[in-house]
Amino acid sequence: MKASGYDWKHKPHFPQTGDHPVVNITLKDASIFCEWLTKKEQASNAITDLQLYRLPTNKEWDVAVGLAKQTETLSSAEEAEQTQLFPWGKQWPPPPRAGNFNSYEIDGTDDGYAFTSPVGVFEPSPNGLHDLAGNVWEWAWDKEERVSAPGVLRGGSWMYFRKECLTSSYKYVVSADLRSPSIGFRYVLEDKHQTAVFLANLQRETAKEAQEQRNMLAQNPDVSAEEIAKMRQQLADRRSQSPEATPNELPDPASLMPAAAGQKFTSTIGMTFVPLEGSPLHFGQYEVRVQDYELAMKTLGQTWTRKPTFPILPSHPVINITWQEANAFAEWLTKRDREAGLISEKAVYRLPTDIEWSSAAGLKEEKGANPAEKNGANEEDFPWGRNQWPPPPFSANLDTARMSGYTDNFSYTAPAGSFSPNSADIYDLAGNVAEWCADAWPGGSGERVVRGSSWITSEKLDCLTSKRQQVRESESLPQIGFRLVLDQGQP
């Protein structure tokens, strides 16, 4: 805090020395600390530009505490057994020196500490990790979750005594901005190159296993239906742990309200649109995701053939999409939501115009008669604020390996909405993927306007809100996706 100037004044009501775990920490506090430490150690060459500190995911916390590895498939009996495990084993009450809990309430004993204890004074886990049980709750943050989403705490604390809360698998779901004298954190060091290699190997192993299964079936036509079903389930379980995770379920149509002026709106496939101030339009709150686009392809009997070479999840923005394909998706969604009665026959989904995109990003007045003249003219405003460089924490998914003073935790694209929204409650107008607009580029032949920075952007001028690109409408690039607006048409 002293080095960074970060405003944090939340010491607990009880005494602590320097070797106690820090408490009264929100999810954002913990994440910002990880960013600060990453920058500090990258600057001193203690770690490389492809290494970073971050909070552990829930699966990583599971592995650390001794639960099943994330690539394992468990039977229902094994899963039931795991819910009875504690970081120290199966014993209850906890054995002596197992951790810092409210031991008076558990078995009437005294563990020596009324509040927090110095880190590492209790027995370590078999992997040599201390305080996975008790002392303070620890934040776990899955990348699929935004910082504004509910947070997850693991491990119990000095205040807790209930048996179920101290099991290794227990997840305490709380508000991400909860601040408590029982909440702290630990962090992990990730090597992005090793992560990418691991995910690529996992995909290859899954594909190899699937091919071996097919070969075996081809050579053994008498394999029973039960065995085939079992093998298919095993493959499905493996795929659920891979980068090709299952997309979110579609909303219940009965729960959806028709689009109305001034009201936030949800489409039949779960895309959300927010009213744009000073305009009759609804603007896409998020970029169109992989799960949205693949649903359209499935419905139309088509295939998204240009998937990227890097890992991508259903909640990530779809990429490698041409301008024409983006428009075709908008037409498909228009027809679907008209048939569902959620939008009128005059309403259409479409790409935003250059002017509409600027308005959503906070540029109300720009000098210039067309996108080419406006390109980079405003040298002060970024989607996250005026004259703010480098970006403040949780601003955008950019190419931080080529930047100084900013870290974002993602090597490639990030789940839509992973970073803070702007004042209009719109996400990712900076970074992640650049976005197709409806406008033709002035004087260009078959070229269209593209707005916003992306995960490969690192230069300050390229991050300006006023920055435009001209891209041939037939091109499909891994840094370009799109979002839609809902145009209700003239009354």
Backbone torsions as a table, in degrees:
resi	resn	phi	psi	omega
1	MET	NA	-39.1	179.9
2	LYS	-64.1	-42.2	-176.9
3	ALA	-72.5	-34.7	-173.5
4	SER	-94.9	-21.2	-175.6
5	GLY	77.3	12.6	-179.4
6	TYR	-67.5	135.0	-174.9
7	ASP	-80.3	100.2	178.8
8	TRP	-144.0	116.9	-177.9
9	LYS	-137.5	64.3	-171.8
10	HIS	-130.7	48.7	177.3
11	LYS	-67.1	148.3	-175.8
12	PRO	-73.4	172.0	-179.0
13	HIS	-78.4	-9.4	-178.8
14	PHE	-110.3	159.6	-177.3
15	PRO	-73.6	143.7	174.3
16	GLN	-138.0	148.0	170.9
17	THR	-103.2	174.0	-173.1
18	GLY	-62.0	-18.9	-178.0
19	ASP	-97.6	10.0	173.8
20	HIS	-85.3	157.0	175.6
21	PRO	-70.1	138.2	176.5
22	VAL	-66.2	143.8	-179.1
23	VAL	-130.4	179.9	-175.5
24	ASN	60.4	42.9	-176.2
25	ILE	-110.6	125.4	174.0
26	THR	-84.5	170.1	177.4
27	LEU	-60.1	-40.0	179.3
28	LYS	-66.1	-42.9	177.5
29	ASP	-55.2	-47.4	-177.1
30	ALA	-64.6	-41.7	-178.8
31	SER	-66.8	-39.3	179.6
32	ILE	-67.0	-36.3	174.5
33	PHE	-59.7	-43.7	179.8
34	CYS	-61.8	-39.8	177.8
35	GLU	-63.9	-43.4	-180.0
36	TRP	-61.8	-46.3	-178.9
37	LEU	-65.3	-37.5	177.1
38	THR	-59.8	-50.2	-179.8
39	LYS	-61.1	-42.9	-178.2
40	LYS	-60.9	-46.6	-175.4
41	GLU	-80.2	-27.1	172.0
42	GLN	-67.1	-39.9	-179.6
43	ALA	-64.3	-32.6	180.0
44	SER	-93.4	5.8	-179.5
45	ASN	63.7	21.7	174.3
46	ALA	-73.2	-29.9	172.9
47	ILE	-132.6	163.3	-178.2
48	THR	-87.9	173.5	178.6
49	ASP	-67.9	-16.8	179.4
50	LEU	-97.8	7.5	177.0
51	GLN	-114.5	150.1	-179.2
52	LEU	-157.2	157.4	172.8
53	TYR	-97.9	141.1	177.9
54	ARG	-156.8	173.6	175.6
55	LEU	-75.9	150.2	177.3
56	PRO	-72.7	150.4	171.4
57	THR	-79.4	168.5	177.9
58	ASN	-63.3	-39.7	178.8
59	LYS	-64.8	-39.7	178.2
60	GLU	-65.8	-38.4	177.6
61	TRP	-64.8	-38.9	176.0
62	ASP	-57.7	-46.0	-179.3
63	VAL	-64.1	-43.2	-178.4
64	ALA	-62.5	-36.4	-176.4
65	VAL	-86.2	-4.0	174.4
66	GLY	101.1	8.0	174.3
67	LEU	-78.5	179.8	-174.5
68	ALA	-58.2	144.6	174.4
69	LYS	-64.6	153.4	-172.5
70	GLN	-67.8	-14.9	179.5
71	THR	-95.5	-0.7	-178.7
72	GLU	-86.0	150.9	172.7
73	THR	-111.0	124.7	-176.2
74	LEU	-104.3	148.5	170.9
75	SER	-76.7	166.5	179.7
76	SER	-62.4	-35.2	178.5
77	ALA	-65.9	-40.8	179.2
78	GLU	-67.0	-39.3	178.0
79	GLU	-63.2	-41.4	178.7
80	ALA	-63.3	-39.6	179.8
81	GLU	-64.6	-37.2	-177.4
82	GLN	-66.5	-27.2	179.2
83	THR	-70.0	-11.8	-179.9
84	GLN	-99.7	0.5	-177.1
85	LEU	-86.8	147.0	173.4
86	PHE	-115.9	163.0	178.5
87	PRO	-56.8	-24.5	179.9
88	TRP	-96.7	-6.4	-178.8
89	GLY	133.8	-147.0	-177.8
90	LYS	-102.2	-5.4	-172.6
91	GLN	-71.9	138.3	172.0
92	TRP	-144.7	128.7	3.5
93	PRO	-65.9	168.4	-179.0
94	PRO	-61.5	145.0	176.0
95	PRO	-69.1	163.3	177.9
96	PRO	-56.3	143.0	177.5
97	ARG	66.9	20.9	179.7
98	ALA	-77.5	-28.6	-178.5
99	GLY	169.9	172.2	-178.8
100	ASN	-95.7	99.2	179.9
101	PHE	-121.9	-176.6	169.1
102	ASN	-83.5	75.2	-171.8
103	SER	-67.7	-24.1	176.7
104	TYR	-59.6	-41.0	-179.6
105	GLU	-75.4	-23.6	-178.4
106	ILE	-80.0	-56.3	-176.3
107	ASP	-143.1	13.5	177.2
108	GLY	79.0	8.3	-179.4
109	THR	-93.3	173.3	179.5
110	ASP	-121.2	119.1	-179.7
111	ASP	-87.5	0.8	174.5
112	GLY	99.0	-4.1	-176.3
113	TYR	-137.0	125.7	178.5
114	ALA	-79.7	-27.8	-179.9
115	PHE	-129.3	-133.8	177.9
116	THR	-71.4	159.3	175.4
117	SER	-117.8	162.5	172.2
118	PRO	-57.1	146.8	-179.1
119	VAL	-65.9	140.5	171.9
120	GLY	82.9	10.6	-179.0
121	VAL	-85.5	-14.0	178.1
122	PHE	-98.9	172.3	-174.5
123	GLU	-64.7	138.0	178.4
124	PRO	-78.2	167.8	174.2
125	SER	-75.5	170.2	176.2
126	PRO	-55.8	-25.5	177.6
127	ASN	-88.8	5.0	177.3
128	GLY	83.4	17.0	-179.2
129	LEU	-98.4	132.4	-177.3
130	HIS	-97.0	149.6	170.2
131	ASP	62.6	28.4	169.5
132	LEU	-69.0	-18.9	173.8
133	ALA	-115.1	123.4	173.7
134	GLY	76.8	-168.9	-175.4
135	ASN	71.7	-79.2	173.9
136	VAL	-138.8	148.9	169.3
137	TRP	-61.5	150.5	-178.9
138	GLU	-124.8	133.9	178.3
139	TRP	-69.5	135.1	168.1
140	ALA	-119.4	136.4	-175.5
141	TRP	-133.1	110.0	174.7
142	ASP	-80.8	139.0	-176.6
143	LYS	-63.7	-18.4	177.8
144	GLU	-73.5	-11.6	-177.5
145	GLU	-102.6	140.0	174.8
146	ARG	-80.7	158.6	179.6
147	VAL	-63.7	-25.0	179.1
148	SER	-82.0	-8.0	-179.3
149	ALA	-78.8	167.6	174.6
150	PRO	-56.7	143.1	-179.5
151	GLY	-97.6	168.1	179.4
152	VAL	-125.4	130.8	177.3
153	LEU	-110.7	144.6	-179.2
154	ARG	-130.1	150.3	165.2
155	GLY	99.1	-9.5	-178.9
156	GLY	76.1	-179.4	-178.2
157	SER	-155.7	-179.3	-179.6
158	TRP	-64.4	-17.8	-177.7
159	MET	-89.1	-17.6	-165.4
160	TYR	-97.8	149.4	-178.9
161	PHE	-141.7	-13.1	-179.0
162	ARG	-67.6	135.0	-174.3
163	LYS	-57.1	-47.5	-175.1
164	GLU	-66.0	-27.1	-178.9
165	CYS	-76.2	-14.8	-177.6
166	LEU	-103.1	1.9	176.2
167	THR	-69.0	154.5	-177.4
168	SER	-63.2	-30.1	-174.8
169	SER	-90.1	-4.8	-173.9
170	TYR	-68.2	133.3	177.3
171	LYS	-120.1	119.3	-179.3
172	TYR	-96.7	103.5	-176.3
173	VAL	-87.2	122.0	-176.1
174	VAL	-138.4	173.1	173.1
175	SER	-66.5	140.8	-178.1
176	ALA	-65.7	-20.7	-179.8
177	ASP	-99.6	15.2	177.0
178	LEU	-66.2	133.1	177.8
179	ARG	-123.4	121.1	-174.1
180	SER	-145.9	148.3	177.5
181	PRO	-69.8	0.5	176.6
182	SER	-107.7	4.3	-175.2
183	ILE	-114.5	125.6	173.5
184	GLY	-134.1	-146.1	178.7
185	PHE	-168.2	162.8	164.5
186	ARG	-132.0	165.0	-175.8
187	TYR	-130.8	167.1	178.1
188	VAL	-122.2	157.5	173.7
189	LEU	-105.5	118.8	-179.8
190	GLU	-109.7	140.3	170.7
191	ASP	-104.1	112.3	-174.0
192	LYS	-61.3	-35.3	179.8
193	HIS	-65.1	-45.5	179.4
194	GLN	-63.9	-37.3	177.8
195	THR	-62.1	-46.2	-179.9
196	ALA	-61.9	-40.8	178.5
197	VAL	-64.4	-41.8	179.7
198	PHE	-61.2	-47.3	-178.7
199	LEU	-65.2	-38.9	177.9
200	ALA	-64.2	-41.9	178.5
201	ASN	-64.7	-38.2	179.3
202	LEU	-63.2	-41.9	177.9
203	GLN	-63.2	-42.3	-179.8
204	ARG	-65.1	-40.8	179.6
205	GLU	-63.2	-41.6	179.5
206	THR	-64.4	-43.7	179.0
207	ALA	-64.6	-39.8	179.2
208	LYS	-64.1	-42.8	179.5
209	GLU	-63.1	-41.1	179.5
210	ALA	-62.8	-41.4	179.8
211	GLN	-66.6	-39.3	178.2
212	GLU	-63.1	-38.6	177.5
213	GLN	-63.2	-44.8	179.2
214	ARG	-63.0	-40.5	179.3
215	ASN	-62.7	-41.8	-178.9
216	MET	-64.4	-41.0	179.3
217	LEU	-66.0	-38.0	179.8
218	ALA	-65.6	-33.5	-178.2
219	GLN	-86.1	-15.0	-177.4
220	ASN	-130.2	79.5	-176.8
221	PRO	-65.9	-12.3	-178.1
222	ASP	-93.2	8.5	178.2
223	VAL	-59.7	134.2	-174.6
224	SER	-69.9	158.2	178.5
225	ALA	-62.8	-33.2	179.1
226	GLU	-65.4	-41.4	179.3
227	GLU	-67.1	-38.3	178.4
228	ILE	-63.5	-44.3	179.8
229	ALA	-62.1	-39.6	179.9
230	LYS	-64.9	-43.6	180.0
231	MET	-64.4	-40.9	178.5
232	ARG	-62.8	-38.8	178.7
233	GLN	-65.8	-40.5	177.8
234	GLN	-60.4	-43.0	178.5
235	LEU	-65.1	-40.2	178.8
236	ALA	-62.9	-40.3	178.8
237	ASP	-64.3	-40.3	178.1
238	ARG	-65.1	-42.4	-178.3
239	ARG	-65.4	-31.1	-179.9
240	SER	-66.0	-18.4	178.2
241	GLN	-97.7	-1.7	-175.4
242	SER	-95.2	173.8	178.3
243	PRO	-59.5	-18.6	178.4
244	GLU	-90.5	62.8	-176.2
245	ALA	-70.7	161.0	-178.5
246	THR	-69.6	132.6	179.7
247	PRO	-69.8	163.1	178.9
248	ASN	-64.6	152.8	177.9
249	GLU	-70.2	152.0	178.3
250	LEU	-73.1	149.7	179.0
251	PRO	-67.7	156.4	175.5
252	ASP	-72.3	117.8	-177.7
253	PRO	-53.9	-32.4	-178.8
254	ALA	-66.2	-20.2	-178.2
255	SER	-88.3	-7.5	-174.3
256	LEU	-92.9	143.5	177.9
257	MET	-105.6	143.6	176.8
258	PRO	-58.1	152.3	179.8
259	ALA	-60.9	134.7	-179.9
260	ALA	-137.7	144.6	-179.0
261	ALA	-56.4	133.9	176.1
262	GLY	78.3	2.3	-177.2
263	GLN	-118.0	141.2	174.2
264	LYS	-62.3	144.7	-171.4
265	PHE	-135.8	142.4	177.7
266	THR	-119.5	130.1	-179.3
267	SER	-80.1	176.0	-179.2
268	THR	-65.5	-19.5	-179.6
269	ILE	-106.3	13.5	173.8
270	GLY	87.1	9.6	174.1
271	MET	-79.0	135.9	-177.6
272	THR	-108.5	143.6	-178.4
273	PHE	-129.5	136.6	-179.1
274	VAL	-113.2	145.9	178.8
275	PRO	-64.6	137.5	179.9
276	LEU	-94.3	119.4	-175.4
277	GLU	-57.1	133.9	179.2
278	GLY	75.2	14.2	-177.7
279	SER	-145.2	150.2	176.0
280	PRO	-79.3	0.1	-175.6
281	LEU	-81.8	156.8	163.6
282	HIS	-107.6	129.3	-175.8
283	PHE	-103.4	137.2	179.4
284	GLY	-57.3	122.6	-178.1
285	GLN	-69.6	-29.3	-179.8
286	TYR	-130.4	160.8	171.0
287	GLU	-67.2	151.7	178.7
288	VAL	-63.5	130.2	-173.4
289	ARG	-93.8	166.6	176.6
290	VAL	-57.4	-44.0	-176.8
291	GLN	-64.9	-32.8	177.2
292	ASP	-67.2	-48.0	-175.2
293	TYR	-69.4	-39.9	-178.9
294	GLU	-68.4	-30.4	174.5
295	LEU	-63.5	-42.1	177.7
296	ALA	-62.3	-43.8	-179.6
297	MET	-62.1	-42.0	-180.0
298	LYS	-64.2	-43.9	-179.3
299	THR	-64.1	-36.5	-177.9
300	LEU	-86.9	-1.8	-178.2
301	GLY	71.5	28.5	-179.5
302	GLN	-117.0	179.5	-177.7
303	THR	-136.8	137.5	172.0
304	TRP	-79.5	101.2	-169.1
305	THR	-89.5	-16.8	-173.3
306	ARG	-106.1	55.9	176.6
307	LYS	-69.4	148.4	-177.4
308	PRO	-72.0	165.9	178.5
309	THR	-79.7	-16.9	-179.4
310	PHE	-96.2	161.0	-178.4
311	PRO	-61.7	138.9	179.7
312	ILE	-146.6	137.6	-176.7
313	LEU	-104.3	163.3	178.7
314	PRO	-56.7	-29.2	-177.8
315	SER	-85.7	-3.2	176.8
316	HIS	-78.5	156.9	176.6
317	PRO	-66.6	141.6	177.3
318	VAL	-71.2	143.7	-177.4
319	ILE	-135.4	-179.7	-177.6
320	ASN	57.0	41.3	-178.1
321	ILE	-115.7	130.0	176.9
322	THR	-75.6	166.7	177.5
323	TRP	-61.6	-41.3	179.4
324	GLN	-64.0	-39.2	180.0
325	GLU	-67.3	-35.8	176.9
326	ALA	-63.3	-42.0	178.0
327	ASN	-66.4	-37.0	178.5
328	ALA	-64.4	-37.8	176.5
329	PHE	-62.8	-43.0	-179.8
330	ALA	-61.2	-40.1	178.4
331	GLU	-65.4	-40.3	178.8
332	TRP	-62.5	-45.4	-178.3
333	LEU	-68.5	-35.3	176.9
334	THR	-59.0	-49.2	-179.5
335	LYS	-62.4	-42.2	-177.7
336	ARG	-63.3	-46.5	-176.3
337	ASP	-76.8	-26.4	172.1
338	ARG	-64.7	-45.7	-179.2
339	GLU	-63.5	-29.4	178.7
340	ALA	-82.4	-6.0	179.3
341	GLY	77.6	15.8	-179.0
342	LEU	-88.1	-24.6	176.0
343	ILE	-131.0	157.5	-176.6
344	SER	-78.5	171.2	179.0
345	GLU	-67.9	-20.1	177.8
346	LYS	-86.9	-19.5	-175.0
347	ALA	-78.5	146.8	178.0
348	VAL	-141.9	148.1	165.3
349	TYR	-90.0	140.9	179.0
350	ARG	-157.5	172.4	173.6
351	LEU	-72.3	147.5	176.9
352	PRO	-71.7	151.7	171.6
353	THR	-77.6	167.0	178.3
354	ASP	-59.3	-42.8	-179.8
355	ILE	-65.9	-41.1	179.0
356	GLU	-64.2	-39.3	178.9
357	TRP	-63.6	-43.3	178.2
358	SER	-60.3	-43.3	-179.6
359	SER	-61.3	-43.8	179.2
360	ALA	-64.1	-31.5	-178.2
361	ALA	-88.5	-0.5	174.6
362	GLY	99.4	4.1	176.1
363	LEU	-95.5	98.5	-175.4
364	LYS	-84.2	-36.2	-178.6
365	GLU	-131.1	125.9	179.1
366	GLU	-128.6	146.3	177.6
367	LYS	-85.3	134.0	-179.4
368	GLY	126.7	149.2	-176.1
369	ALA	-90.9	-15.7	-177.3
370	ASN	-153.3	171.6	-177.4
371	PRO	-56.2	-35.1	-179.6
372	ALA	-65.0	-41.7	-179.8
373	GLU	-72.5	-29.7	-179.6
374	LYS	-81.1	-16.1	-173.7
375	ASN	-56.7	111.2	177.1
376	GLY	70.6	8.9	-176.5
377	ALA	-67.3	-38.8	176.7
378	ASN	-87.0	109.8	-175.2
379	GLU	-101.0	15.7	-177.1
380	GLU	-113.2	-33.1	-170.2
381	ASP	-97.2	131.6	170.7
382	PHE	-114.7	158.3	179.0
383	PRO	-56.6	-23.7	-178.6
384	TRP	-95.4	-5.8	178.3
385	GLY	150.4	169.8	-177.2
386	ARG	-85.4	133.7	174.8
387	ASN	54.0	38.0	179.3
388	GLN	-111.2	98.4	176.5
389	TRP	-144.0	129.8	-0.7
390	PRO	-66.2	168.4	-177.3
391	PRO	-61.9	148.5	173.3
392	PRO	-70.2	165.3	-179.0
393	PRO	-54.8	144.4	176.8
394	PHE	62.9	36.8	-178.3
395	SER	-91.5	-47.2	-171.7
396	ALA	-167.9	158.1	175.5
397	ASN	-93.0	101.5	-176.6
398	LEU	-122.0	177.3	178.7
399	ASP	-84.2	81.0	-173.7
400	THR	-70.7	-17.6	177.0
401	ALA	-63.8	-22.6	-179.7
402	ARG	-107.8	9.6	-178.1
403	MET	-115.0	162.0	175.8
404	SER	-120.3	127.6	174.7
405	GLY	93.7	10.6	179.0
406	TYR	-149.9	139.9	178.2
407	THR	-134.1	144.0	-177.4
408	ASP	-130.1	-5.5	174.7
409	ASN	78.6	1.2	-179.1
410	PHE	-122.8	133.8	178.6
411	SER	-82.4	-33.7	-177.3
412	TYR	-127.7	-134.1	176.7
413	THR	-73.1	160.3	178.5
414	ALA	-119.3	158.6	173.9
415	PRO	-54.6	139.2	178.8
416	ALA	-55.9	130.9	179.0
417	GLY	85.4	18.1	-179.1
418	SER	-74.1	-18.5	-175.7
419	PHE	-114.8	174.5	-174.4
420	SER	-68.5	142.1	177.2
421	PRO	-77.9	167.2	174.3
422	ASN	-85.4	-172.6	-175.1
423	SER	-66.2	-19.4	177.5
424	ALA	-90.2	7.2	-179.5
425	ASP	65.9	35.3	178.1
426	ILE	-111.9	135.1	-174.1
427	TYR	-102.4	151.0	167.4
428	ASP	61.9	32.7	169.6
429	LEU	-74.2	-11.6	170.0
430	ALA	-120.2	135.6	174.1
431	GLY	73.3	-173.1	-177.4
432	ASN	67.3	-84.8	172.2
433	VAL	-136.5	145.8	170.3
434	ALA	-72.7	163.0	-168.0
435	GLU	-131.8	133.9	175.7
436	TRP	-62.7	141.2	169.8
437	CYS	-116.8	166.6	-175.4
438	ALA	-72.6	-27.3	-169.4
439	ASP	-69.4	143.5	168.1
440	ALA	-77.0	146.8	176.1
441	TRP	-75.6	129.4	-176.5
442	PRO	-55.7	125.0	177.6
443	GLY	78.7	-4.1	-178.4
444	GLY	-85.6	158.7	177.9
445	SER	-108.0	104.6	-178.8
446	GLY	69.0	25.2	179.7
447	GLU	-108.8	145.7	-178.2
448	ARG	-123.6	161.5	178.3
449	VAL	-80.8	135.6	173.9
450	VAL	-123.0	133.2	-177.4
451	ARG	-118.8	153.9	174.9
452	GLY	89.2	153.5	175.5
453	SER	-83.3	-176.9	-177.2
454	SER	-149.2	-177.5	-179.0
455	TRP	-66.4	-12.5	176.7
456	ILE	-101.9	4.1	-178.7
457	THR	-84.8	136.1	178.7
458	SER	-137.2	-18.9	-176.9
459	GLU	-84.3	143.0	-178.4
460	LYS	-57.5	-47.6	-176.5
461	LEU	-64.2	-31.0	179.8
462	ASP	-74.9	-13.8	179.5
463	CYS	-93.6	-6.8	179.2
464	LEU	-58.3	144.4	176.5
465	THR	-61.0	-32.4	-177.1
466	SER	-79.7	-5.0	-177.5
467	LYS	-69.2	133.6	174.5
468	ARG	-123.1	156.9	170.5
469	GLN	-124.3	152.7	172.5
470	GLN	-113.5	121.4	-174.7
471	VAL	-134.3	136.9	177.4
472	ARG	-60.9	134.7	-174.9
473	GLU	-64.6	-16.0	179.1
474	SER	-90.5	-3.3	-178.5
475	GLU	-82.9	148.2	173.0
476	SER	-128.5	118.5	-172.8
477	LEU	-125.5	148.4	-176.5
478	PRO	-71.8	-7.1	177.6
479	GLN	-108.5	6.3	-178.7
480	ILE	-120.8	127.4	172.6
481	GLY	-128.6	-144.7	178.8
482	PHE	-165.9	163.1	168.7
483	ARG	-133.8	165.3	-176.5
484	LEU	-116.1	161.1	166.0
485	VAL	-117.8	154.3	173.6
486	LEU	-104.4	113.7	179.7
487	ASP	-101.9	113.9	-176.0
488	GLN	-76.0	-8.5	179.5
489	GLY	78.0	172.6	-179.8
490	GLN	-74.7	136.1	178.7
491	PRO	-66.3	NA	NA
